[in-house]
């Protein structure tokens, strides 16, 4: 019986491995949406509990309300933004034709006043403005790549919007069965990590909340404030610029590139006071959130570096598409926190092993 039992166990083990591999292949197209839905559900679980108490313990109604709130916060802004960007892409050929017909304007006076390169840039600009064939040649070099980039970006945003919608749909079931799934996760953690699983799950939970509130929450707050400031100043495409501020908030010194460019545009147009307003709004409100709120929230959970957040943003986009903007930094932060926890445990274990002979003496 023992002899026969081993081959049977091996066959069953191989079958279980193949089954797990098949499940991974089936779920692979939805893996990023499932992961993001789990992160959103975990991060907003305290809000769900309050909502559940408010509706008298009706789990289905509470899950539906939370799903609606998540959709309004995460999906609705992008649902408004994606069609706007699609229209901009559709109008790109018309704008290019207008530029081709009218030619470039003469350079502003301040261009020649730039140090070192001012006169060279102004002379080259003047040559393009008065030499239509040369201007057409230079512009055609940029039309193809710019159009391809715009079309590809629109496709990525459209697919990302669908994936965000799918993650919100999945989040409904995670809210509804969250307690049972949490029990499964704890059981699996104890099965693989033993008594340390509780500590590791605590580290993972704190890290996820820190990234959601510290990185993504800060990015959303900066985008909203930047968009409001641009709207007050009457900047064209204020919504698009706020959207751009959200993405660049993951890049070191990214938001100042947006509001600084807008302020410079006002100065070039001669609207000095509006330029000063945008510069002050960006410096005192938009960038102050990044310098105050993000270190405060992340400092309470982990010391996530700016470089790690940047890699998470860029790598997440390349690996998961649009939803990788949220998923990439979260996964890297969790891996980094678990590595630090493992390293701390190893150092502690080495200290104990080194001090044991001394204690015995």
Residue, then its C-alpha position, 0 to 999 in steps of 0.5 A: x500500500x505504501x509503495x502504491x501510495x507514492x506514485x498516486x501522490x505524485x500523480x495527484x501532485x502533478x495534476x494539482x500543478x497542472x490545474x493551478x497552471x491552467x487556472x493561471x492561464x485562464x485568469x491571466x487576462x484579468x489578473x491586473x484587474x483582480x489585483x487592483x480590485x483586491x487593493x481597492x477593497x482592502x484600502x477602503x474596507x473601513x469605509x465599507x464597514x461604516x457603510x454596512x452599519x449605516x444600511x443596517x447590516x445589509x451586505x449586498x446593499x453596502x457592497x453596491x454603495x461602495x462599488x458606486x463610490x469607487x466607480x465615481x472616484x476612480x472610473x468617472x474622471x477617466x471616463x470623462x477624460x478619455x473621450x476628450x483625448x480621443x477628440x484631440x487626436x481626431x483634431x490633430x490632422x486639422x491642426x497640423x494642416x492649419x499650421x502648414x497653411x499659415x506657417x510658424x509665427x515669428x519668435x517672441x523677443x524674449x527668445x533672443x534674450x536667452x543666455x548662450x543659445x538665445x540668438x541661435x534659436x531666434x535665428x533658426x526660428x526666423x529662418x523657418x518662419x520665412x522659409x516655407x519649404x524648410x519649415x514643411x520638411x522639419x514639421x513633417x519629421x514630427x507629424x508621423x511620430x506624434x500622430x502614432x504616439x497620440x493614437x497609441x496613447x488613446x488606445x491604451x487609455x481606452x483599454x485601461x478604462x475598460x480594465x478599471x471598469x472590470x476591476x470595479x465590477x470585481x470589487x463588488x464581489x470582494x466587498x460582499x465576500x471580503x471577510x470570508x476571503x480574508x480568512x482564506x488568505x490568513x489560512x494560506x499564509x499560516x500554511x506557508x509562513x507559519x506563525x510569522x504570517x500575521x506579521x507579514x500580512x500586517x506589513x503588506x496591509x500597511x504598505x498597501x494603504x501607504x501607497x494608496x493614500x500616499x502616492x495615488x491619493x496625493x496624485x489625485x489631490x494634486x491633479x484636482x487642485x491643479x485643474x481647479x487653478x487652471x480653470x480659475x485662470x481660464x487656461x485652455x484644456x484645464x481638464x487635460x492639464x490636470x490629467x497630465x498633472x496626475x501622471x507626472x506626479x509619479x515623476x520627481x518634480x513632475x507637477x512643476x513642469x505642468x504649472x510652470x509651463x502654464x505660468x510661462x505661457x501666461x508670461x509670454x502672452x503678456x498676462x503677468x498677473x495670471x502667470x504669477x497666480x498660476x505660479x503661486x497656486x502651483x507652488x503653495x498648493x499643488x506642490x506643497x501637497x507632494x512635500x507634506x502629505x506624501x512624506x507624512x503618510x508614507x513615513x507612517x508605513x514605509x520609507x518608499x523612495x522616490x526612485x522606487x515609486x518612479x520605477x513602479x509607475x513606468x514599469x507598471x505601465x509597461x507591464x499592465x498598461x494603464x492600470x499599471x499606473x496604480x498597480x506598479x507602485x503598489x506591488x513594488x512597495x509590497x515587495x520592498x517592505x517584505x524584503x525589509x522585514x525578511x532582512x530585519x528578521x535575518x539580522x535579528x536571528x544572526x544577533x541571537x546566534x552570535x550572542x548565544x555562546x556568550x550567554x552560555x558562558 
